[in-house]
Amino acid sequence: MGHRHRHCMQPTSTDTMLAYSPSATARYVAQSRAAHQLWDSPLVLDDPVALRLVGEQARADLARGGLEKYSLLARSLRSFVVARSRFAEDQLAASLARGVRQYVILGAGMDSFAYRNPHSASGLRVWEVDHPNTQAYKRAQLAEGGVAVPQGTTYVPIDFQRQSLAEQLQTHGWDPQVPSFFSWLGVSMYLEPATVLDTLRWVATATPAGSGIAMDYVPPIAQQPWAVQAVLRMLAMAVAMQGEPWRGYFDPQALGQALRGMGFHTVIDWDSDTVNRHFFRKRSDGLGMGGGGHLLCAIL
């Protein structure tokens, strides 16, 4: 469900592309978005850039189909991946009316919004924040796929454990006085809850009215229906085996109260049923979320 990135040391040779690679979950997320373009109709997320980002071999593999095309679990995960990006981009679009002209993608990974930005004519600038190794890998993938980096897109390299997010953003031209929208997808479950809350509190205190943030999160597994618990435990075990254990779970009511206490006046929180009503109604292919994850948008 996530796309957290392993932070590795700078490799000694730029040819050692494996050292630049994002985590296994980041690659899976990119491939899920690409698969959606080929396998599902109608599209929830129209993301042709995803097909270029994954590389020629992955495109060929996806074109052949396979078990993941039909697996209920894989379809549910793919649904969540595309729904959360669509949710964030819809909330971003709504934020333009509040004066937002800065979009900050935290833990950007293989996110493709900047390369198909429909709001560039409105002056929306995009900052992609991630570890420099992940950014190097992504830029190589973009170059291989023939995707240019648009004017108005800025890469903000950061070692989250050692550098200040605010300082790095401002060093790269972000203006804290201008309303901003943040997206933070596939990250919260890999962090300690206190770290997540600290970041949300920073957004609330460092940005002006009209700003907001979209994110996804997982409620405590024990609060979920039994069948969903089984799936989530399996997913948590799978990502832990990749060296990326889940650490952060949030009770929806408590998280909403915490956000309002920070100063967010509007909190939109969709469970899987709400996501399915908005994005997966009346589909002949049965695509949809199977439960577990939540999508949230908090607005100042």
Rosetta blueprint (number, residue, H / E / L):
1 M L
2 G L
3 H L
4 R L
5 H L
6 R L
7 H L
8 C L
9 M L
10 Q L
11 P L
12 T L
13 S L
14 T L
15 D L
16 T L
17 M H
18 L H
19 A H
20 Y H
21 S L
22 P L
23 S L
24 A H
25 T H
26 A H
27 R H
28 Y H
29 V H
30 A H
31 Q H
32 S H
33 R H
34 A H
35 A H
36 H H
37 Q H
38 L H
39 W H
40 D L
41 S L
42 P L
43 L L
44 V L
45 L L
46 D L
47 D L
48 P H
49 V H
50 A H
51 L H
52 R H
53 L H
54 V L
55 G L
56 E H
57 Q H
58 A H
59 R H
60 A H
61 D H
62 L H
63 A H
64 R L
65 G L
66 G L
67 L H
68 E H
69 K H
70 Y H
71 S L
72 L H
73 L H
74 A H
75 R H
76 S H
77 L H
78 R H
79 S H
80 F H
81 V H
82 V H
83 A H
84 R H
85 S H
86 R H
87 F H
88 A H
89 E H
90 D H
91 Q H
92 L H
93 A H
94 A H
95 S H
96 L H
97 A H
98 R H
99 G L
100 V L
101 R L
102 Q E
103 Y E
104 V E
105 I E
106 L E
107 G L
108 A L
109 G L
110 M L
111 D L
112 S L
113 F H
114 A H
115 Y H
116 R H
117 N L
118 P L
119 H L
120 S H
121 A H
122 S H
123 G L
124 L L
125 R E
126 V E
127 W E
128 E E
129 V E
130 D E
131 H L
132 P H
133 N H
134 T H
135 Q H
136 A H
137 Y H
138 K H
139 R H
140 A H
141 Q H
142 L H
143 A H
144 E H
145 G L
146 G L
147 V L
148 A L
149 V L
150 P L
151 Q L
152 G L
153 T E
154 T E
155 Y E
156 V E
157 P E
158 I L
159 D L
160 F L
161 Q L
162 R L
163 Q L
164 S L
165 L H
166 A H
167 E H
168 Q H
169 L H
170 Q H
171 T H
172 H L
173 G L
174 W L
175 D L
176 P L
177 Q L
178 V L
179 P L
180 S E
181 F E
182 F E
183 S E
184 W E
185 L L
186 G L
187 V L
188 S H
189 M H
190 Y H
191 L L
192 E L
193 P H
194 A H
195 T H
196 V H
197 L H
198 D H
199 T H
200 L H
201 R H
202 W H
203 V H
204 A H
205 T H
206 A H
207 T L
208 P L
209 A L
210 G L
211 S L
212 G E
213 I E
214 A E
215 M E
216 D E
217 Y E
218 V L
219 P L
220 P L
221 I H
222 A H
223 Q H
224 Q L
225 P L
226 W H
227 A H
228 V H
229 Q H
230 A H
231 V H
232 L H
233 R H
234 M H
235 L H
236 A H
237 M H
238 A H
239 V H
240 A H
241 M H
242 Q L
243 G L
244 E L
245 P L
246 W L
247 R L
248 G L
249 Y L
250 F L
251 D L
252 P H
253 Q H
254 A H
255 L H
256 G H
257 Q H
258 A H
259 L H
260 R H
261 G H
262 M H
263 G L
264 F L
265 H L
266 T E
267 V E
268 I E
269 D E
270 W E
271 D L
272 S H
273 D H
274 T H
275 V H
276 N H
277 R H
278 H H
279 F H
280 F L
281 R L
282 K L
283 R L
284 S L
285 D L
286 G L
287 L L
288 G L
289 M L
290 G L
291 G L
292 G L
293 G L
294 H E
295 L E
296 L E
297 C E
298 A E
299 I E
300 L L
